[in-house]
Amino acid sequence: MTEVAFHFNAPDRVAYACRLLRKAAGSGAKVVVTGLPDTLQQLDNALWTFSPTDFVPHCHLESDARVVAASPVILAASIQAVPHQQVLLNLGAAIPDGFERFERVIEVVGLDDEDRQRARGRWKQYTDQGYTISRHDLVLKTSH
């Protein structure tokens, strides 16, 4: 069964996603990131500029098939035709159709009330479907 994790209280969801993707790619994981096209474009831009010494290889799903096959991180508005199903990073407002094909799903939740409210709805949907959820509170991690 798919492992589901919520990462709460990200002050900047895109910057947090960059750090998460750097760690995942460094460990050899294959990640699909989904969300609205504007969010994916912001992430694409941030992945090119967030660190002067690190580069996270990534591409959009619509890129050349050889590039998609070689990329550890794929940005996709829809996950229906993605080539791998190891980790799904959801930056969208809803649970993506087909998430259960992935080994792991990570939900990143920001600080604003609207994002938190949508996350509560997703949490409820996952639990109603029988998924056990792990919770990572980023405020608690940074306050030590």
N, C-alpha and C positions, 0 to 999 in steps of 0.2 A: 504494500500500500504506500502511496505517495507520502513522504514526510512534508509537513507544512510548518513553516516558521514565520512568525510576525516579528519584524524589527521596528519597535515603536520609538517615537520621539526623535526622529531624524531632523535636525535643524534645517538641513538642505538635502532633500531626497536625491537630487541628481549627484551632488558631491559625495553623498554616502554611497550611492550606487557605484560611482567610480572606484572608491576604495574597496568595496566589496568585489567588484569585477577584477581589480588588480590582484587581489588575494586569490580569487577563484582561478583565474588564468594562470597565476604563478604556481598553483597546485596541480595544474593539468586538467581542471574541470572544463566541461563544455557547457556554456550558459546561453540560454535564449532570454532576451529581455523584451517584454511586451508592455505596451502602453499606447497612449494617444500619439499620433504622428508628431505633434509639436514637442511632446516630452522626449520622444526618441531622438528628434533632431537636436534638442538641447543636450541630451546625453552624448550623442555623437560628437558634438562640438567640444563638450567638456572632456571627453576621453582623449582628445588631441592636445588639450592644454592644461589639464589638472596637475601634472607633475613634469618638471623639466628633465627628470632623469628616468621616468618610467613611461612605457608605452604599452597599452593594452590592445592587442590586435583584435579588430572588430570590423563588422560590415553590416550593411542592411541586407535583409533577406532577398531583396530585388537585385543585388549585385550579381556579377558573373558567377556562374555555378562553381567554378574552380576556387574562387575566392571564398564563397560561402562554405564549401567543403573544408577549406583549410583554416577557417577562422574559429577561434575558441569562443568568441562572443558574437552572437547574431542579434541584431535589432529587428524586431518584427511586430507590426501592428496586429497581425493574426498569426496564431501558432499552428494553423492547420497543415502547412506544408514545410515545417522546419525539419532539417536533416538529422537532428539528434534530440534526445529527450532526457538528458541528465539533470540539469538544473534549470528551473524557470524562475526568473526574477520579474515579478509583476509590479509595474509602476502605474498600472491602470486603475480605474475606479471599480471595475467588476472582476469577478473570477473568470479567467479566460476559458472558453470552451475547449475541452481536450486536455486540461491541466493534469488529469489523472494518468496520462501517458508518461509523465515525468517522474524521476526518482525523488526529486525535491522541488518544493515551491517555496520561494521567499517573497514575502509581502513587506514592502517598505512603507512605513506610515510616518507622515510628517507631524508637525506641531499644530497645524490649523484645525479648527473644530470640524469643518466640513470633511476633511480627509480622515479624521479620526472617526467620524460618524459612518462614513462609507466602509472603513476598516471593520467597524463593529458588525456591520451587515455581512461582510465577507466571512468574518470569524464565525458568525452564527451559521452561515451556509455550510462552511466546512464541517463544523461540529454536527450539524443536522445530518450530514452525509456520513458521519462516523469517523472522521479524521481526528486524530489527536494532534494538538497544536502546541508547539514550543514557542515561548514568548521571550524576546530579548529586548529589555528596556535600555535604550542607549543613554538615557539620563543617569541611570544607576551605574552604568559602566564608566561614565566619564566623571562621576562625582567622587570616586575613590582616590 
